Amino acid sequence: MKKRLVIMTIAACAAVAAQAADVSTYVDFASAYVFRGVTLNDGFVMQPGAEISGFPIDEAYGSLAIGIWANYDINDIGNGQEFSEVDYYLSYSLPVEVIDIGLTYTSYTYPGAGGGDSDREISLSFGKDIGTNGLAAAVSFNYGVGGAIENSLYIQGELGYETDLTESLSASAGVTVGYLVSDGGADGFNDATASVGLGYALNDNWSIGAGLTYIAQLDDEVLADSDYDVSLVASVGLSCDF
């Protein structure tokens, strides 16, 4: 029932999104689920999602996007195959030309075995292209306002690079560093990642991709050994924009 409900919700988002200018739906298959250094599933997972944007809002007031993302455990962790997490988010991009500024509210929900209260978070992000060669830098401040992450702050810096290899084939690479200010634990550098990816446009709407991400534990007093398990995640995905 829960699996059917999540799939119906994602499908409904895509249907409603047909009224908006931009719609993105996607599904990724990964060798594990790791979030901010913490291994939540060390086996195969499916991660579908949908985002609606391009609402009829004057550009002078910024832009709005809403989305849903889910994690489905393909292996038998948690007493069977199920959606262990479903996230809902609302994102607003400020109308600033010099730098990209975004404000996002995310609700992390856990419909799997045992359920549990949702975690809620507000994020403020800043991004900027460095020149015109595909290099970009960003930093985000993610503050927990409810659930287990309440009053905790996760700060992430990111440096990314994208380039077109051919008309249809693109490549990307990036690094991130995360710093945790915990309400109930140690503060410090939490994790770092290095990733590479390839994307191939099948046509104007459909594309496929593959990626490889390395996750490093920076401080075992901040990211405990019991939470840090998987250090390498491979993924493949399919997306459709319409």
Secondary structure by P-SEA (a helix, b strand, c coil): caaaaaaaaaaaaaaaaccccbbbbbbbbbcccccccccccccbbbbbbccccccccccccbbbbbbcccccccccccccccccccccbbbbbcccccbbbbbbbbbbbbccccccbbbbbbbbbbbbbccccccccbbbbbbbcccccccbbbbbbbcbbbbbccccbbbbcbbbbbbbbcccccccccbbbbbcbbbbbcccccccccbbbbbbbccccccccccccccccccccccccc
